[in-house]
Amino acid sequence: MVLAKTDLFEQELQRKARLFKALAHPARLQILLHLAKTRICLSGDLSEMFPLTRTTLNQHMCELKNAGLVEGHERDGKILYCLVPERIREMNAILSQFSSEMELPKGFCCEYNSYKIAELQEI
């Protein structure tokens, strides 16, 4: 059985990566922000709200749905797209935790950068 390279990493990192991938496009970020700010579900031709074709927008909505951030509900023959509040809260916690794990001490400089700075100062 062949493993994907992502399978070499722990499950929690894989879960974070899937979430970050869903957030890694400005259109998807705009959709999430719009849903959060308006506090209503989106329906109808969403391409009128965003500078995207219907097909492209549907692909972005699919990514957001796969990440569990958005749900689609059918009503009167239309699909309503809504945020999933518990998943949004989970996303916020994941982003906050990851950010705190990446926090660097004041004055942080990697060894390579320190070497290059010293090299430049000698010139």
ZIFENWO-V456678 format. One record per pair of residues at least 4 apart in sequence whose ideal C-beta (glycine too) atoms are under 7 Angstrom apart, sorted by the first residue. I is the first residue (numbers start at 1). J is the second residue. D is the distance in whole Angstrom. If there is no record, write none. Layout:
i=I j=J d=D
i=I j=J d=D
//
This chain:
i=3 j=7 d=4
i=3 j=8 d=7
i=6 j=14 d=6
i=6 j=17 d=7
i=9 j=13 d=5
i=9 j=14 d=6
i=11 j=15 d=6
i=12 j=16 d=7
i=13 j=17 d=6
i=14 j=18 d=7
i=15 j=19 d=7
i=16 j=20 d=6
i=16 j=94 d=6
i=16 j=98 d=6
i=17 j=21 d=6
i=18 j=22 d=7
i=18 j=67 d=6
i=19 j=23 d=7
i=19 j=67 d=6
i=19 j=91 d=6
i=19 j=94 d=6
i=20 j=24 d=6
i=22 j=28 d=6
i=22 j=63 d=5
i=22 j=64 d=6
i=22 j=67 d=3
i=22 j=69 d=6
i=23 j=28 d=7
i=23 j=29 d=6
i=25 j=29 d=7
i=25 j=60 d=7
i=26 j=30 d=6
i=27 j=31 d=6
i=27 j=50 d=6
i=27 j=52 d=6
i=27 j=60 d=5
i=28 j=32 d=6
i=28 j=60 d=5
i=28 j=63 d=6
i=28 j=64 d=6
i=29 j=33 d=6
i=30 j=34 d=6
i=30 j=50 d=6
i=31 j=35 d=6
i=31 j=60 d=6
i=31 j=64 d=6
i=32 j=36 d=6
i=32 j=69 d=6
i=33 j=37 d=6
i=34 j=38 d=6
i=34 j=49 d=7
i=35 j=42 d=7
i=35 j=83 d=5
i=36 j=83 d=6
i=41 j=80 d=4
i=41 j=81 d=6
i=41 j=82 d=4
i=42 j=46 d=6
i=42 j=80 d=7
i=42 j=81 d=5
i=43 j=78 d=5
i=43 j=79 d=7
i=43 j=80 d=5
i=44 j=78 d=6
i=45 j=54 d=7
i=46 j=50 d=6
i=46 j=57 d=5
i=47 j=52 d=6
i=47 j=53 d=6
i=47 j=54 d=5
i=47 j=57 d=5
i=50 j=57 d=6
i=52 j=56 d=4
i=52 j=57 d=5
i=53 j=57 d=7
i=54 j=58 d=6
i=55 j=59 d=7
i=56 j=60 d=7
i=57 j=61 d=6
i=58 j=62 d=6
i=59 j=63 d=7
i=60 j=64 d=7
i=61 j=65 d=6
i=61 j=70 d=6
i=61 j=81 d=6
i=62 j=66 d=6
i=63 j=67 d=6
i=64 j=69 d=5
i=64 j=70 d=4
i=65 j=70 d=5
i=65 j=71 d=7
i=65 j=72 d=6
i=68 j=84 d=6
i=68 j=87 d=5
i=69 j=83 d=7
i=69 j=84 d=6
i=69 j=87 d=5
i=69 j=88 d=6
i=69 j=91 d=7
i=70 j=81 d=5
i=70 j=82 d=7
i=70 j=83 d=6
i=70 j=84 d=7
i=71 j=82 d=6
i=71 j=84 d=5
i=72 j=79 d=5
i=72 j=81 d=5
i=73 j=80 d=5
i=73 j=82 d=7
i=74 j=79 d=6
i=75 j=80 d=6
i=83 j=88 d=6
i=84 j=88 d=6
i=85 j=89 d=6
i=86 j=90 d=6
i=87 j=91 d=6
i=88 j=92 d=7
i=89 j=93 d=7
i=90 j=94 d=6
i=91 j=95 d=6
i=92 j=96 d=6
i=93 j=97 d=6
i=94 j=98 d=6
i=95 j=99 d=6
i=96 j=100 d=6
i=97 j=101 d=6
i=98 j=102 d=6
i=99 j=103 d=7
i=104 j=108 d=4
i=109 j=113 d=5
i=109 j=114 d=5
i=111 j=115 d=6
i=112 j=116 d=6
i=113 j=117 d=6
i=114 j=118 d=6
i=115 j=119 d=6
i=116 j=120 d=6
i=117 j=121 d=6
i=118 j=122 d=7
//
